[in-house]
Amino acid sequence: MKDEPNPEQQSNQGEPKSSKPITPVPLPPINPALHREESASKNSYPDRKHEPAKRTDQIMAGATVVMALATIAIGILAFLQWLDSGKLTDAASKAAIAADKFKDSAAHLEGIIGTAQENLQIMAASSSDSVKATQNALRLEQRAWLSVQLVPLKWSENQSLQYQLILINTGRTPALHIHAHAFVEKVPIGGKPHFGHIGQVISTGVLVPNSPITNYGFQSVTSDLPIEKHQVLRMSAADIDDLNHNRALSVGHAEFSYDDIFGAHHWIRACAYDAGDRTANVIQDVAKLCVAYNEIDRKQ
């Protein structure tokens, strides 16, 4: 097969040297199957220049998917954390409420305990008071009670003024350590008796209930102190005249002290006067003084 001439050479060389006409050489027929194989081959093996770009796109696409998945995961985690935070907040609120309730309950319980303590103290005090009241009632019922009676005797010239003393224990137990001062005197109308620890001293150890002492008596003495210097005071004719004519009164008074079997100390005072046939307005001053002097202790 001959080489075909180059047109440029023909143009440069001018007209062909031979005027023989050129006969075209027929081309071999195209095989369709071979064409398809070449196309497939081209498609199967793309151009190497485009391969790096496609790989970058694939990497970016994968990264985008990963980031999307990570974002979704982060969102889910944040949602779960929000739920957990809400639960924690609720739990904290419930714990705070429970703490407040416990505080209130503790305060209420403390108040109940305080009230119970106060009630117990009141009950204890009441019980103690009840015991004391019972003891006092027993003592009042069982203790010794002295009763003193002063009975004036008739006077006469050159004799002392005399009173009979009657001492009675009206209680239920003995009276112990009995001690007394007794005094008789002539008191001018308008004057005052010499109340106090003067006069004769009377003592006895024990006085049992309902066994009165009636043989005691005392008489007028001088009011000198100390008691050891007292002298029997006898009434003169002038003294008797004063007594008989409303110018003077015979007054006797005594003060006794004693103990009961419970160890409590007691005392009693007594006063009496000889009124005779005297009118009330004459003796009222002395009478008032005697009534005021008659007294007992308030101990139980």
Secondary structure, DSSP 8 states (H G I E B T S, - for coil): ------HHHHHHH-S-S--------------HHHHHHHHHHHHHS--GGGHHHHHHHHHHHHHHHHHHHHHHHHHHHHHHHHHHHHHHHHHHHHHHHHHHHHHHHHHHHHHHHHHHHHHHHHHHHHHHHHHHHHHHHHHHHHS--EEEEEEE----TTSB-EEEEEEEE-SSS-EEEEEEEEEEEEEETT-----SS-SEEEEEEEE-TT--EEEEEEEBB---SSGGG--B-B--HHHHHHHHTTSEEEEEEEEEEEE-TTS-EEEEEEEEEE-TT--HHHHHHHHHHHHHH-EE----
